[in-house]
Every structure is written in C-alpha cells, then in structure tokens.
Amino acid sequence: GITEVPIEAIYLDGNRSSHFNPLKDSMRIYFVLLRFFASSLIAAAIDFAVFAVVFSATSNVLTSVIAGRISSLANFALNRRFVFNSGGGVAGALVKYYALVAAIGAAAYFSIRFASAALGINVLAAKVLVETALWFVSFSIQRTFVFAPKQTRSS
C-alpha cells in the first residue's frame, strides 16, 4: 500500500541560495501574458474584420475562417519577437506555428458551425466566444512548443 512519510525541509542559511523573487518573477509571467494579449488583440482585429467582410460577401464560414487567418502573419511576427523573445530559427518556428494555426482554425470552424447551427448563436457572436476559448489553448502551445526556450544540456 501507499504510506505517508513525513519529511523535514532543510533550508541552509535561511534559504539564501533561493533566487526566487515573488514580485519580480510574477511580473515577468504577467508581462508575457499581457504582451500575448496585446498581440492577440491586433491579430483578432485583423481576423475579425477579414472574417466579417468575407462572410458578408459569401455567407460561407469555412471560406471566412480561412481568409481571416491572414492575421496569422502579423501574429507570428509579434509573438516571435515581442511576446516570447524567441531567438530560435524562423523556419522551424514557422512550421510549428502554422501547424497550430491549422489546428486552431479547424477547431474554430467546427465550433463556430456547431454553435451557430445547433445552438442558434449568431455566427459573429459564436466566433468571438470560440476564439476566446481557443486563445488560452494557443498561448499554452506557443509558449511550450512553438517558441519554447532552448533547453541547455547538462553534462
């Protein structure tokens, strides 16, 4: 069976060797989220405008979602440099980024179609709801996979 065993935490010199600064380190995390939010707003404005124009002309959700993804060019550039400060190769990051764009685009398409057809939600309102939910997924994947900091090898 599983047995709980108490352990004693030992801190040398009052834990002076710890380099964690709660305020400074928390702010670094929050500033990444704020920068991602800003870049996302810019891309979302481009995406929504293109989506709305194309949808009003075609009444086709798939064509509108695909056309709106033109915003991904601005989003990639902003996220690579401004948000995640990635110094990695552009080609590798671009391939991963566009794989994510395709996956998020597919999820957005099917979710918008479902929300509008099955739930009766206005297409543009459904788009805002769906894309907001997918924003959190996108941030996590970009941070950990697309623009992940390079790992240093221990010898």
C-alpha positions in Angstrom: 0.0 0.0 0.0 0.8 3.7 0.0 2.3 5.1 3.2 2.6 8.7 4.0 6.0 9.6 5.4 6.7 13.0 6.9 9.9 14.7 5.7 11.8 17.6 7.1 12.6 20.6 4.8 16.1 21.9 5.4 16.9 25.4 4.5 20.5 26.5 4.6 21.2 30.0 5.9 17.6 30.9 5.9 17.2 29.7 2.3 19.6 32.4 1.0 20.5 30.3 -2.0 17.0 30.7 -3.4 16.9 33.1 -6.3 13.1 33.4 -6.4 11.7 36.9 -6.1 7.9 36.6 -5.8 7.1 40.1 -7.1 9.7 40.3 -9.9 9.2 36.7 -11.1 5.4 37.0 -11.0 5.6 40.3 -13.0 7.7 38.6 -15.7 5.0 36.0 -16.1 2.2 38.5 -16.2 4.0 40.7 -18.7 4.3 37.8 -21.1 0.5 37.3 -20.8 -0.1 41.0 -21.3 2.1 41.1 -24.4 0.4 37.9 -25.7 -3.0 39.6 -25.1 -1.9 42.7 -27.0 -0.6 40.8 -30.0 -3.7 38.7 -29.9 -5.9 41.8 -30.0 -4.1 43.1 -33.0 -4.4 39.8 -34.8 -8.0 39.3 -33.7 -9.0 42.7 -35.1 -7.5 41.8 -38.4 -9.0 38.4 -38.3 -12.5 39.6 -37.3 -12.5 42.3 -39.9 -11.5 39.9 -42.7 -13.9 37.2 -41.5 -16.8 39.7 -41.3 -16.2 41.1 -44.8 -15.7 37.7 -46.4 -18.7 36.2 -44.6 -20.9 39.1 -45.6 -19.8 38.5 -49.2 -20.0 34.7 -49.3 -22.1 33.6 -46.3 -19.5 30.8 -46.0 -18.0 30.1 -42.6 -15.1 27.9 -43.9 -14.0 30.5 -46.5 -14.3 33.3 -43.9 -12.2 31.4 -41.3 -9.5 30.6 -43.9 -9.4 34.2 -45.1 -9.3 35.6 -41.6 -6.1 33.6 -40.9 -4.2 36.2 -42.9 -3.9 37.8 -39.4 -1.5 34.9 -38.5 1.3 36.7 -40.4 1.2 39.6 -38.0 0.6 37.4 -35.0 3.6 35.2 -35.8 6.0 38.2 -36.1 4.7 39.8 -32.9 4.7 36.6 -30.9 8.2 35.5 -32.0 9.9 38.8 -31.1 7.6 40.9 -28.8 5.9 38.2 -26.7 8.2 35.2 -26.4 11.5 36.8 -27.5 12.4 33.7 -29.4 15.9 33.6 -30.7 15.4 30.2 -32.4 15.2 29.6 -36.1 12.4 31.1 -38.0 11.8 28.2 -40.3 11.2 25.6 -37.5 9.0 28.0 -35.5 7.1 28.9 -38.6 6.3 25.3 -39.4 5.1 24.6 -35.8 3.2 27.9 -35.8 1.3 27.1 -38.9 0.5 23.6 -37.8 -1.0 25.3 -34.7 -2.9 27.8 -37.0 -4.3 24.9 -39.0 -5.4 23.0 -35.8 -6.9 26.1 -34.2 -8.5 27.1 -37.5 -10.2 23.6 -37.8 -11.3 23.8 -34.2 -12.7 27.3 -34.7 -14.5 26.2 -37.9 -16.2 23.2 -36.4 -17.0 25.0 -33.1 -18.5 28.1 -34.9 -20.6 25.9 -37.1 -21.8 23.9 -34.2 -22.6 27.0 -32.1 -24.4 28.7 -34.9 -26.3 25.7 -36.3 -27.0 23.6 -33.3 -27.2 26.3 -30.6 -28.6 29.1 -32.7 -25.9 31.6 -31.8 -25.2 34.4 -34.3 -22.2 33.5 -36.3 -20.2 36.5 -35.3 -21.0 36.1 -31.6 -20.1 32.4 -31.9 -16.8 33.4 -33.5 -15.9 35.7 -30.5 -16.9 33.0 -28.0 -15.0 30.2 -29.7 -11.9 32.3 -30.4 -11.7 33.5 -26.8 -11.7 29.9 -25.6 -9.1 28.9 -28.1 -6.9 31.8 -27.1 -5.9 30.0 -23.9 -5.0 26.9 -25.8 -3.0 28.8 -28.3 -1.0 30.6 -25.6 0.0 27.4 -23.9 1.0 25.7 -27.1 3.0 28.6 -28.4 4.8 29.1 -25.1 5.7 25.4 -24.6 6.1 24.2 -28.2 6.3 26.8 -30.9 8.5 29.4 -29.2 9.9 27.4 -26.3 13.3 28.5 -25.0 16.1 26.3 -26.0 17.0 23.6 -23.4 20.5 23.5 -22.2 22.1 20.1 -21.9 23.6 19.1 -18.6 26.9 17.2 -18.8 
